[in-house]
Amino acid sequence: MAYKKKIPMRKCLGCNEVRPKKELIRIVRSPDGTVSIDSKGKVSGRGCYICPTLQCFDKAIKDKKIDKALETKISDELITLLRESVADGE
């Protein structure tokens, strides 16, 4: 009998679709307060997930869902940097 490995699932803040964790981008607020994209999924801190599309990112920013999930205000400069990173991954 073959062992089937469990795939961790997470919900996108933009489209609210549940997808495998590896298909999503993790945005994390580290304990020192810096917000960044966690490409490995191992950085400690408070995180949230979005699909690697600009539509989901823009919707999550517009509705302030990322701000609420990370419990911090995201600056306009950081939004621009995160948007570029998401666009590169698309």
Order of alpha helices (4+ residues) and beta strands (2+ residues): beta-beta-beta-beta-beta-alpha-alpha-alpha
